Amino acid sequence: MKWVLVTICIAALAALLGQRLLKLSEIALANREVPVKRLPNCHLLKNIEYGAEDFTILRDGLAIISTGLKYPGMPSFSDDPGKIYTLDLLDPRLIPVELTIKGDLDRDSFNPHGISVYIDETDKTIYLFVVNHPQHYTSQVEIFLFVEEDNTIVHLKTIKHDLLHSVNDIVAVGVESFYATNDHSYPSAVLHMLAVFLGLPWADVVYYSPGGVKAVGDGFLSANGINMSPDKRYLYVSAILDHEIAVFEIKKNKDLVHVKSVAVGSLCDNIEVDHVTGDLWLGCHPNGAKVAVYDPEDLPGSEVIRIQDIHYEKPVVTQVYADDGSVLIGSSVAAPYEGKLLIGTVYHKALVCDLK
């Protein structure tokens, strides 16, 4: 009888293991291939060789770009510290300019990930918020003063907190206030992978201010990109492993109330929001297994998705760009400006194309 019970337990565990492995393959879209869909007049940017994982575009067309991310579990092709660049999208030369970093920051361990800006409307001061992983598995947020005329960012403050344990992206809402996503359920990569394997949606969104820190949104296998509506009433979060964009209403106490989720059919990374139309632009990974493994014989592709009318009953989800990796590998962010589309990647290059 004992051996019968042992056999039943082994069979049940094997069935569970098989079911979860199949589910992980579905989550990673491991069998997905997308037809190439390119845009006219595309060219790769100079100086960007090791990723442009995130960027934000100011209203005057100046893009601020985070480069050189070294992310656990992802390929990395340079040991150099990360850098921050600007790109004037109205300048026909389209040449990225490296920003000089001043202030009390360890530049040798600078490993920038998600970024956001906050503009103080009283004096137009621009604050740059950067997610930094100085020891790869650690997370902290750096706040800089952006001095555009000097091509300089001045380090003002480093923010650390136990709730900010595996920060991926950030959206600034004040001089020292922001929402941030944790893409891991736990600081430990092993525990996080176990949570994903078991389907436990324990990653979250955190609100930070000098007056307090709190978790305000949960239910994610992994919370990735984050951004805000132009009217500052709604927050958008990429539930990357669920292939959805979650929409939250922001309450007066900064808590979040889930409104809806919009299926996008891809592993979408960062979210950029058009200041005029409110459209969401997403840099996505059409096949997560490929972007994590990186096989030169079977390169990871890129995909850009646009969501229009996200607050309507039937949002319009459109694939704008798709590549098989022969031009652009592992797209993570995309945004339009004045008829051009800028696309960044986790560890490859950055691309500019015409939208028309």
MOLIN-V731014 format. One record per residue. N is the residue number from 1. SS is DSSP state (2 for helix, 1 for strand, 0 for the rest). PHI is phi in degrees with one decimal (* if undefined). OMEGA is omega in radians with two decimals (999 if undefined). Layout:
n->{N N}
ss->{SS SS}
phi->{PHI PHI}
omega->{OMEGA OMEGA}
This chain:
n->{1 2 3 4 5 6 7 8 9 10 11 12 13 14 15 16 17 18 19 20 21 22 23 24 25 26 27 28 29 30 31 32 33 34 35 36 37 38 39 40 41 42 43 44 45 46 47 48 49 50 51 52 53 54 55 56 57 58 59 60 61 62 63 64 65 66 67 68 69 70 71 72 73 74 75 76 77 78 79 80 81 82 83 84 85 86 87 88 89 90 91 92 93 94 95 96 97 98 99 100 101 102 103 104 105 106 107 108 109 110 111 112 113 114 115 116 117 118 119 120 121 122 123 124 125 126 127 128 129 130 131 132 133 134 135 136 137 138 139 140 141 142 143 144 145 146 147 148 149 150 151 152 153 154 155 156 157 158 159 160 161 162 163 164 165 166 167 168 169 170 171 172 173 174 175 176 177 178 179 180 181 182 183 184 185 186 187 188 189 190 191 192 193 194 195 196 197 198 199 200 201 202 203 204 205 206 207 208 209 210 211 212 213 214 215 216 217 218 219 220 221 222 223 224 225 226 227 228 229 230 231 232 233 234 235 236 237 238 239 240 241 242 243 244 245 246 247 248 249 250 251 252 253 254 255 256 257 258 259 260 261 262 263 264 265 266 267 268 269 270 271 272 273 274 275 276 277 278 279 280 281 282 283 284 285 286 287 288 289 290 291 292 293 294 295 296 297 298 299 300 301 302 303 304 305 306 307 308 309 310 311 312 313 314 315 316 317 318 319 320 321 322 323 324 325 326 327 328 329 330 331 332 333 334 335 336 337 338 339 340 341 342 343 344 345 346 347 348 349 350 351 352 353 354 355 356}
ss->{0 2 2 2 2 2 2 2 2 2 2 2 2 2 2 2 2 2 2 2 2 2 2 2 2 2 2 0 0 0 0 0 0 0 0 0 1 0 0 0 0 0 1 1 0 0 0 0 0 0 0 0 0 1 1 1 1 0 0 0 0 1 1 1 1 1 1 0 0 0 0 0 0 0 0 0 0 0 0 0 0 0 1 1 1 1 1 1 0 0 0 0 0 0 0 0 1 1 0 1 1 1 0 0 0 0 2 2 2 0 0 1 1 1 1 1 1 1 1 1 0 0 0 0 1 1 1 1 1 1 1 1 0 0 0 0 0 0 0 1 1 1 1 1 1 1 1 2 2 2 0 1 1 1 1 1 1 1 1 0 0 0 0 0 0 0 1 1 1 1 1 1 0 0 0 0 0 1 1 1 1 1 0 0 0 0 0 0 2 2 2 2 2 2 2 2 2 2 0 0 0 0 1 1 1 1 1 1 1 0 0 1 1 1 1 1 1 1 1 1 0 0 1 1 1 1 1 1 0 0 0 0 0 1 1 1 1 1 1 2 2 2 0 1 1 1 1 1 1 1 0 0 0 0 0 1 1 1 1 1 1 1 1 0 0 0 1 1 1 1 1 1 1 0 0 0 0 0 0 1 1 1 1 1 1 0 0 2 2 2 2 2 2 0 1 0 0 1 0 0 0 1 1 1 1 1 1 1 0 0 0 0 0 0 0 1 1 1 1 1 1 1 1 0 0 0 0 0 0 0 1 1 1 1 1 1 1 0 0 1 1 1 1 1 1 0 0 0 0 0 1 1 1 1 0 0}
phi->{* -59.7 -67.7 -64.1 -63.9 -61.6 -62.8 -64.3 -64.0 -62.9 -63.8 -66.2 -64.8 -64.3 -65.7 -63.1 -60.2 -62.2 -65.3 -70.6 -64.0 -62.9 -65.1 -62.6 -63.5 -67.7 -60.8 -77.6 51.4 -64.5 -105.5 -83.3 -127.5 -116.1 -63.2 -65.5 -140.8 -101.7 -112.1 -75.6 53.6 -91.2 -150.2 -78.6 -77.0 -71.4 76.9 -99.0 -118.0 -126.7 100.7 -139.1 -61.6 -147.6 -154.4 -138.4 -111.0 -72.9 -65.0 -88.4 92.3 -89.7 -92.7 -108.7 -121.3 -94.8 -131.5 81.9 -64.4 -114.7 -117.3 -54.0 90.1 -113.3 -62.7 -142.7 -117.4 -153.5 -95.0 -69.5 -61.0 -70.5 -138.0 -117.5 -119.9 -117.9 -141.4 -84.6 -74.0 -93.8 -88.1 -61.3 -73.1 49.2 -111.2 -63.9 -118.7 -72.2 -88.4 -77.7 -100.2 -116.7 101.2 -88.5 -141.2 -76.1 -68.8 -66.7 -106.9 -66.6 -136.4 -74.9 -122.6 -71.3 -136.6 -157.3 -123.2 -126.8 -106.8 -75.2 -68.7 -72.8 -135.5 65.6 -65.5 -107.4 -105.9 -105.3 -103.2 -131.0 -74.2 -127.0 -119.7 -66.2 -116.2 67.0 -90.2 -92.9 -133.4 -152.2 -114.1 -103.0 -111.8 -120.8 -95.3 -92.0 -108.7 -63.1 -66.3 -105.6 50.3 -135.3 -120.9 -107.8 -70.4 -107.3 -162.4 -113.2 -115.7 -129.3 -163.1 -59.6 -73.6 -97.6 -91.1 -150.0 -73.9 -104.8 -139.8 -152.3 -133.3 -79.8 -127.5 -167.5 -61.5 -134.3 -122.1 -164.7 -102.6 -139.3 -102.3 -99.7 -85.6 -113.7 -71.2 -132.9 -61.0 -74.8 -63.9 -64.5 -65.3 -63.7 -62.8 -65.0 -62.6 -64.3 -58.5 -85.7 75.6 -94.2 -83.4 -112.8 -75.8 -149.5 -114.5 -120.3 -104.7 -121.3 -148.3 -57.8 -86.3 165.1 -131.6 -155.7 -77.4 -122.7 -152.9 -135.5 92.0 -110.0 -66.0 -158.0 -95.6 -113.9 -63.9 -146.8 -160.5 -128.8 -68.0 -56.6 -86.6 64.5 -94.5 -129.4 -117.2 -115.0 -130.6 -84.6 -85.9 -59.9 -81.9 -99.3 60.3 -137.9 -111.1 -90.5 -111.1 -123.2 -89.0 -91.7 -87.3 -61.0 -86.5 78.2 -67.5 -116.6 -120.3 -68.2 -101.0 -168.9 -131.6 -115.9 -72.3 -121.0 73.6 -148.6 -89.8 -88.4 -95.5 -86.9 -120.1 -116.4 -119.0 -68.4 -62.8 -90.5 -90.2 81.0 -65.1 -96.5 -118.7 -123.8 -90.6 -129.7 -107.6 -65.9 -144.0 -68.9 -62.8 -69.3 -70.6 -80.5 -85.5 57.8 -109.4 -57.9 -88.3 -146.9 -68.4 -65.8 -93.7 -137.8 -152.1 -118.9 -122.9 -116.8 -114.8 -106.3 54.1 -64.7 -92.0 -84.1 -63.1 -125.9 -60.8 -101.0 -106.6 -129.1 -81.0 -96.1 -147.8 -150.5 -140.7 -92.4 98.9 -72.8 -111.0 -136.5 -110.5 68.1 -62.4 -127.7 -159.3 -156.2 -160.2 -94.3 -159.5 48.6 84.9 -112.9 -123.3 -101.0 -128.1 -111.2 -133.8 -68.8 -140.2 -112.0 -115.3 -129.5 -127.3 -121.0 -131.8 -84.6 -85.2 -121.0}
omega->{-3.14 -3.11 3.08 3.12 3.10 3.14 3.13 -3.14 3.13 3.14 3.14 3.12 3.12 3.11 3.11 3.13 3.13 -3.14 -3.12 3.10 3.08 3.13 3.10 3.09 3.09 3.13 -3.10 -3.05 -2.97 -3.13 -3.05 3.00 3.14 3.07 3.13 3.08 -3.02 3.12 -3.11 2.97 3.11 2.98 3.14 -3.12 3.02 3.04 3.14 -3.05 -2.99 3.05 2.98 -2.90 3.14 3.01 3.00 -3.10 3.08 -3.06 3.12 3.08 3.10 3.10 3.02 -2.91 3.06 -3.06 3.00 -3.12 2.98 -2.98 -3.13 -3.14 3.12 3.07 3.04 -3.03 3.10 3.07 -3.11 3.05 3.09 -3.11 3.03 3.13 2.88 3.09 3.09 -3.08 3.06 3.10 -3.08 3.13 3.09 -3.13 3.09 3.14 3.12 3.10 3.04 3.12 3.09 3.11 -3.02 3.11 3.08 -3.08 -3.10 -3.14 -3.10 -3.05 -2.98 -3.13 3.14 3.14 3.08 3.06 2.98 -3.14 3.08 -3.03 -3.14 -3.11 3.11 3.05 -3.12 3.08 3.13 3.10 -3.10 2.98 -3.07 3.08 -3.03 3.07 3.06 -3.10 3.09 -3.14 3.00 -3.13 3.10 3.06 -3.12 2.90 -3.14 3.12 -2.98 -3.06 3.13 -3.05 -3.01 2.89 -3.10 -3.10 -3.11 -2.98 2.98 -3.14 3.06 3.07 -3.12 3.12 3.11 -2.95 -3.13 -3.01 3.10 -3.06 -2.96 2.97 -3.07 3.13 3.12 -3.10 3.08 -3.07 -3.12 2.88 3.14 3.08 2.92 -3.13 3.05 3.05 -3.12 3.02 3.13 3.13 -3.13 3.13 3.11 -3.14 3.07 3.11 3.11 -3.13 -3.12 3.12 -3.10 -3.05 -2.99 3.01 -2.98 3.04 -3.08 3.00 3.12 2.94 3.10 -3.13 3.14 -3.13 3.13 2.99 -3.03 3.13 -3.13 3.13 -3.12 2.89 3.04 3.10 -3.01 -3.09 3.13 3.08 -3.00 3.08 -3.13 3.14 3.08 3.13 -3.03 3.09 3.12 -3.11 3.08 2.98 -2.87 -3.09 3.03 3.12 -3.09 2.92 3.13 3.13 3.13 2.95 3.13 3.13 -3.10 3.13 3.10 3.01 -3.13 3.05 -3.11 -3.13 -3.09 2.98 -3.09 3.14 -3.14 3.05 -3.12 3.10 -3.01 -2.99 -3.10 -3.11 2.97 -3.07 3.09 -3.07 -3.05 -3.02 -3.04 3.11 3.05 3.08 -2.98 2.94 -2.94 3.05 -3.10 -3.14 -3.05 3.13 -3.11 -3.08 3.14 -3.05 -3.09 3.04 -3.14 3.12 -3.13 -2.92 3.04 -3.14 3.13 -3.14 3.06 -3.11 3.11 3.04 3.06 3.07 -3.03 -3.12 3.07 -3.12 -3.13 3.08 3.13 -3.13 -3.03 2.99 -3.09 -3.06 3.04 -3.14 -3.10 -3.13 3.14 3.07 -3.02 -3.05 2.95 -3.13 -3.09 -3.09 3.11 3.09 3.11 2.95 3.06 3.05 3.08 3.08 3.09 -3.12 3.08 -3.09 3.14 -3.04 -3.12 -3.03 3.05 -3.01 2.99 3.14 2.96 3.09 -3.09 999}
